Amino acid sequence: MAEPSAHLTVRVTPRGGRDAVEGWTRDADGRPLLKVRVASAPTDGAANAAVIALVAKALGVPRSAVTLAAGAGARVKRLKIAGAGADDIARAFGAP
């Protein structure tokens, strides 16, 4: 049986002064986005690494379980989280 995995769309604010999850919002089409701010600048993948570390810690999974599926150079990113499901995301970040 395959390991469960979930996708999470985040909107990142780099150089945000601190690493924090700020809650849910919706995009123009009504899809839920998790707002995240990181202290790192978006150079050499530092902000992406900080987002991955923050989400992994909040979900209680190893960093290697969180991968960047899309949006490496964009503010809106799609993460794939191995070993976590929609229930785990709702428990860690609240319902969207």
Secondary structure, 3 states (H helix, E strand, C coil): CCCCEEEEEEEEECCCCCCEEEEEEECCCCCEEEEEECCCCCCCCHHHHHHHHHHHHHHCCCHHHEEEEECCCCCEEEEEEECCCHHHHHHHHCCC
